[in-house]
Amino acid sequence: MKTSIVPYLVKRFLRFDKEQPFIFLSALLAFLGISLGVMVLLIAMALMNGFDNEFKKKLTIMNYPLTIIPKFYGSVDENLLLTLESEFPKLNFSPYVQSAIMARSGSKLEGGYIFGVDFESEAKVNSVLNETIQKNEFNKFDVLIGKTLKEEFALFDDDKLMYIFTHVEPGGMSVTPKIKRFNVKGVFDSGLSAYDKAYSYTTLSSLQTMLNLPSNQYSGIHIFSANPQVDILKIKKFLPESVSIKGWWEDNVNFFAALELEKASLFIVLMLIILIAAINIISSLLMTVMNRRSEIALLLSLGATPAEIKKVFLYLGIVIGTSGILAGVALGMSGLWILSTFDIVHLPKDVYPTASLPLDLSVKDFIFIVFGAFVIVIISSFYPAKKASEVDILTVLRNE
């Protein structure tokens, strides 16, 4: 038996048969199903990765990669800052003083936090504030507020905004909260309305004055690091027992765990589309086997081995499935290019961290999708191929 019989039969069985059009139609549906499944998976995974990266980027910026906080009152001071700056010259440090406040404009109240910062240092660790800081010069009791708070209170530059501090001081027979009017000097836009509404920034000296803190004492130190998971271990070695350090991911463990679970669930659900298409491959190949039983029996009687017959139908399923996978990859990549090039879908920026669709297809996800689809195709082709190789020659030829 010539070795060329296998590819010859594969080509022959792939042709359109006028007498049995449903076999070709079933194979075509399997091809289209796998193509659509791979395309949808590629685009869905790219979207999931894109949104994950956007959320991480926003949370990293507004939560800061690393933050040093005191365990005891007064343990984060200027001496600690100078020590860290000398030990880690490549990192950027921004000391801050923090207080919970209520912002009031007319009859409207909004709770949040106000940070006293050195704006020059803050610009190096917070890219959201950087642009606004460069455009303005901040004096004592000037404040930088978020876009959402500005729009809610209908404020303009140089308007006065009242802050009610939760820090209270005794006055006669009762305690009274501290109240101070700040001058609105600038506006920042992080893309996340929750932060834009809750966070305000003023000078270090302003907040230290309001909280009766000495000029060399801080509530903490924000640190910008390109690789915080590595740098946190290095910084810990130089910190005294009276302070601790935490990374931005430690405050958002549950959030990103939920995103990963959602991504895995979406991958499994969409992979079922390919699995359903693979069932079409099984049915198509089984129909081919049933309609070609006489030809298979004749080939076996002429010297073809069961292994060669098995290869024919195995290759037949692989050709249909692999063609569908390649077509799906082409369609998926084309779809990603169209979505990234043209502004087809516009997202509300006050809900999502970006106004355009964020797309980021990782090599890992691409390999998983293609490999997973290929494994499903091979498994789907194996059973019909096995049944074809088990055709009983005598029974078939006797009936014929």
Long-range contacts (C-beta under 8 A, 24 or more apart in sequence): 1-302, 1-303, 1-304, 1-305, 1-308, 5-299, 5-304, 5-308, 6-308, 6-311, 6-312, 6-315, 7-315, 9-299, 9-312, 10-312, 10-315, 10-316, 10-319, 13-288, 13-292, 13-312, 13-316, 14-316, 14-319, 14-320, 20-287, 20-291, 22-287, 23-284, 23-287, 23-288, 23-291, 26-280, 26-283, 26-284, 26-287, 27-280, 27-281, 27-284, 27-320, 29-277, 29-280, 29-284, 30-277, 30-278, 30-280, 30-281, 30-284, 30-320, 30-321, 30-324, 31-320, 31-323, 31-324, 31-327, 32-277, 32-324, 33-273, 33-274, 33-276, 33-277, 33-280, 33-324, 34-274, 34-277, 34-278, 34-281, 34-320, 34-321, 34-324, 34-325, 34-328, 34-373, 34-377, 35-324, 35-325, 35-327, 35-328, 35-331, 36-273, 36-277, 36-328, 36-331, 37-270, 37-271, 37-273, 37-274, 37-276, 37-277, 37-328, 37-373, 38-274, 38-324, 38-325, 38-327, 38-328, 38-329, 38-331, 38-332, 38-369, 38-370, 38-373, 39-328, 39-329, 39-331, 39-332, 39-335, 40-270, 40-273, 40-332, 41-267, 41-270, 41-271, 41-273, 41-274, 41-328, 41-332, 41-369, 41-373, 42-328, 42-329, 42-332, 42-333, 42-335, 42-336, 42-361, 42-366, 42-369, 43-332, 43-335, 43-336, 43-339, 44-266, 44-267, 44-270, 45-263, 45-266, 45-267, 45-361, 45-362, 45-365, 45-369, 46-336, 46-359, 46-360, 46-361, 46-365, 47-357, 47-358, 47-359, 48-259, 48-262, 48-263, 48-266, 49-263, 49-359, 49-360, 49-361, 49-362, 49-365, 50-357, 50-358, 50-359, 50-360, 51-259, 51-352, 51-353, 51-358, 52-256, 52-259, 52-263, 53-358, 53-360, 54-352, 54-353, 54-354, 54-358, 55-255, 55-259, 55-353, 56-256, 57-353, 58-190, 58-191, 58-192, 58-195, 58-353, 59-248, 59-252, 60-248, 61-126, 61-127, 61-128, 61-190, 62-126, 62-128, 62-190, 62-192, 62-195, 62-199, 63-248, 63-251, 63-252, 64-125, 64-126, 64-222, 64-223, 64-224, 64-248, 65-223, 65-224, 65-225, 65-228, 65-247, 65-248, 66-222, 66-223, 66-224, 66-225, 66-228, 66-231, 66-232, 66-235, 66-245, 66-246, 66-247, 66-248, 67-220, 67-221, 67-222, 67-223, 67-245, 67-246, 67-248, 68-220, 68-221, 68-223, 68-235, 68-239, 68-243, 68-244, 68-245, 69-219, 69-220, 69-243, 69-244, 69-245, 69-246, 70-219, 70-220, 70-242, 70-243, 71-241, 71-242, 71-243, 71-244, 72-242, 74-217, 75-240, 75-242, 75-243, 76-217, 76-218, 76-219, 76-220, 76-221, 76-243, 77-216, 77-217, 77-218, 78-216, 78-217, 78-218, 79-216, 80-221, 80-239, 80-240, 80-243, 81-218, 81-221, 83-238, 84-221, 84-223, 84-235, 84-238, 87-238, 88-231, 88-234, 88-235, 91-223, 91-224, 91-225, 91-231, 92-121, 92-124, 92-125, 92-223, 92-224, 93-121, 93-125, 93-221, 93-222, 93-223, 94-118, 94-121, 94-122, 94-124, 94-125, 94-126, 94-221, 94-222, 94-223, 94-224, 95-121, 95-204, 95-218, 95-220, 95-221, 95-222, 96-122, 96-204, 96-218, 96-219, 96-220, 96-221, 96-222, 97-204, 97-207, 97-208, 97-211, 97-213, 97-218, 97-219, 98-207, 98-219, 98-220, 99-165, 99-166, 99-167, 99-207, 99-210, 99-211, 100-165, 100-166, 101-163, 101-164, 101-165, 101-166, 101-200, 102-163, 102-164, 102-166, 103-145, 103-149, 103-153, 103-161, 103-162, 103-163, 103-164, 103-200, 104-161, 104-162, 104-163, 104-164, 105-153, 105-154, 105-155, 105-161, 105-162, 106-153, 108-152, 108-153, 110-149, 110-152, 110-153, 110-197, 110-198, 111-198, 112-149, 112-197, 112-198, 112-199, 112-200, 113-198, 113-199, 113-200, 114-143, 114-163, 114-199, 114-200, 114-201, 114-202, 114-207, 115-199, 115-200, 115-201, 115-202, 115-207, 116-201, 116-202, 116-203, 116-204, 116-205, 116-206, 116-207, 116-208, 117-201, 117-202, 117-203, 117-204, 118-203, 118-204, 119-144, 119-201, 119-203, 122-201, 122-222, 124-224, 125-222, 125-223, 125-224, 126-222, 126-224, 128-188, 128-189, 128-190, 129-188, 129-201, 132-186, 132-187, 132-188, 133-186, 135-186, 136-185, 136-186, 138-185, 138-186, 138-202, 138-203, 139-183, 139-185, 139-203, 140-203, 140-205, 140-206, 140-209, 141-180, 141-181, 141-182, 141-183, 141-202, 141-203, 141-206, 142-182, 142-183, 142-184, 142-185, 142-202, 142-203, 142-206, 143-182, 143-183, 143-184, 143-185, 143-200, 143-201, 143-202, 144-185, 144-186, 144-187, 144-188, 144-200, 144-201, 144-202, 145-184, 145-186, 145-187, 145-188, 145-200, 145-201, 146-187, 146-188, 146-189, 146-190, 146-195, 146-196, 146-197, 146-198, 146-199, 146-200, 147-187, 147-188, 147-189, 147-196, 148-193, 148-196, 148-197, 148-350, 149-196, 149-197, 149-200, 150-184, 150-187, 152-197, 155-184, 156-184, 157-184, 157-185, 157-186, 157-187, 158-183, 158-184, 158-185, 159-183, 159-184, 160-184, 163-200, 165-210, 165-211, 167-210, 167-211, 178-210, 180-210, 182-206, 191-349, 191-353, 191-354, 192-353, 193-350, 267-368, 271-372, 271-373, 271-376, 274-372, 274-373, 274-376, 275-376, 277-324, 278-321, 278-376, 278-377, 278-379, 278-380, 279-380, 281-317, 281-320, 281-321, 281-377, 281-380, 281-381, 282-380, 282-383, 282-384, 284-320, 285-313, 285-316, 285-317, 285-381, 285-384, 285-385, 285-388, 286-384, 286-387, 288-313, 288-316, 288-384, 289-313, 289-384, 289-387, 289-388, 289-391, 292-388, 293-391, 293-396, 294-396, 294-397, 294-400, 296-388, 296-391, 296-396, 297-391, 297-392, 297-393, 297-396, 297-397, 297-400, 298-397, 300-391, 300-393, 301-393, 301-397, 306-389, 306-390, 307-389, 309-385, 309-388, 309-389, 309-391, 310-385, 310-386, 310-388, 310-389, 311-385, 312-385, 312-388, 313-381, 313-384, 313-385, 313-388, 313-389, 314-378, 314-381, 314-382, 314-385, 316-381, 316-385, 317-377, 317-378, 317-380, 317-381, 317-384, 317-385, 318-377, 318-378, 318-381, 320-377, 321-373, 321-374, 321-376, 321-377, 321-378, 321-380, 321-381, 322-374, 322-377, 324-373, 324-377, 325-370, 325-373, 325-374, 325-377, 328-373, 329-370, 336-361
